[in-house]
Amino acid sequence: MAMKAALSASLAAGLLLAVLSCGKKDAAGKAAELEKQFQESLTGVALAGHFTMGKGQNLREEKYTIEKVSKLKDGLWLFHARLQYGGRDVTLPLPLPVEWAGDTPVIHLTDLSIPGVGVYTARVMIYRGHYAGYWSGKGAGGHLFGRIVKQ
C-alpha cells in the first residue's frame, strides 16, 4: 500500500510540474507575441493627436513620427522618432522603458532629458491603434491622446 501511495504522489507531482512548465511556456509565448505586435504596430507610423497644457487650455496638435521600434533588453525599447510639436522638429533615437499592464504596453519615462527638447516625464498607453496618457515638463503638463496612423 505504501508503495502505491508513493507512486500516486510521484505521478501527481510529475503531472503538476508538467502543467506548470506548460503555463510558463504559454506565458513566454504570449509575451513574445505581444512584443511582436507592439513592434509592428509602432513601425512606420505617426502618432497624430492632441495634447493639453495646464488647466483650461485649448487642445494643441502634436505629431510623432516613428520610423521603427526595436526591443533592446530588460523592458527597454529603442524608438527612432521624429518629434513635432510647439514649433519644434527633432529626429533622434530614444531608448524608452515599456511596461505591460496585461496585454497593454505603457511607455514610461521619468525626468528624461531629451537632447534639443527638454526634460520630460510621461506615461503613454498604446492600445488598438490609439494612444493616451499624461505628460509633464518644465513648468507644464497635461494629457495627450490620438490615433496611430500607418505611413
Secondary structure, DSSP 4 states (H G I P E B T S, - for coil): -HHHHHHHHHHHHHHHHHHHHHHHHHHHHHHHHHHHHHHHHTSSEEEEEEE--STTPPPEEEEEEEEEEEEEETTEEEEEEEEEETTEEEEEEEEEEEEEETTEEEEEEEEEEETTTEEEEEEEEEETTEEEEEEEETTEEEEEEEEEEE-
